[in-house]
Amino acid sequence: MTVHAPIERPVAAAVAKPLLPGDPLAYRRHQMHSGERRWPQTNCYADLWIEILHMLGTEPAAAFGFTVAQDFEGDQFTFFKPPLDDLEALYGLHVTELALYDDLIGHLEQQIARRRLVLIELDSFYMPDTQGISYRTSHGKTTIAVNRLDRAARQLDYFHNDGLHRASGEDFDGLLRLLPGQMRDDTLFPYAEMVRLPQHLPGDGELRSTALRLLARHVARRPDANPVSAFREVATAQAQALAERPSEIFHHYAFNTLRQLGANFELLASHLGWLGTSVDGLDDAREAALRIAEGAKIAQFHLARAMKQKRFERFDASLADLATQHDLVSDVLARRFPA
């Protein structure tokens, strides 16, 4: 690869300081990532926002009314991500795509100096927090938020999944593509977003009012047909096909189907529980959403057993109950928020 000198940028000396106050060695995650939950981790993007909002000192549960609109996409449930319009309406956060075209570290330093978080897709192979999963064993795309970058010390503090972590030394080099052979003339830059942080966060009353308005809008745009029933129609055939393939495919399939379904509805339950302290008529929907979260874990267990035994009746029956609970969530919220 031809080496070019990066464009010089005026960067403040404070880039080695964290944007949001936090020490990776003493970090306390939000209760929405408690080990007592059915799905302590959901997906990298949603988990990221839970911890960012937590560190901003506001309520993450307010952001998850959109989960009521999750659909089945034929081979997966919607990979749920907080809509950027919702984040701006609720918290005053402005998120836009960040164009990367030059020295990657230089781009990150520039935005940190401007007091902006950068959300960027990087390779989990070099992320120490994925120890026992993908760290130094397999390559995979995941999203982090950069909280502190120290080029001289080769340290990167980043939000990922349910916590705040630090990569240093060779991990720092690997994440930021400094290792030999990582960059070629045809290497694509990763996708990134920048987050302009608000000067003032809303009070509890304003946050609840906005969240209630957004929930009504998301209820109105929920799928016309029950997505769990749509999944059930094809799930047995998909599972039968998976049973003939290597065992590792099970984890990819389960993550993108039952885990996304269960985690999505546990987040919806958290949203409804938070709103329910000041709004009536949400308890039945919250309890049904929790039953979906629990039932999806049970269905995942039945799927694993079915693929080994080549018997799929119990797996199908578990999905039938999930579809019933989904109807209950939808009906309760439709009555509470009529179009």
Secondary structure, DSSP 8 states (H G I E B T S, - for coil): ------------GGGGS-SS---TTS----GGG-TTSS-S---HHHHHHHHHHHHHTS-GGGG-GGGGG--B-SSSB------HHHHHHHH--EEEE----S-HHHHHHHHHHTTEEEEEEEEGGG-GGGTTTTTTT---EEEEEEEEEETTTTEEEEEETTEEEEEETHHHHHHTT-STTS--TT-----EEEEE--SS---HHHHHHHHHHHHHHHHHTS-SS-HHHHHHHHHHHHHHHHTTS-THHHHHHHIIIIIHHHHHHHHHHHHHHHHTTTSSS-HHHHHHHHHHHHHHHHHHHHHHHHHHHT--HHHHHHHHHHHHHHHHHHHHHHHHS--
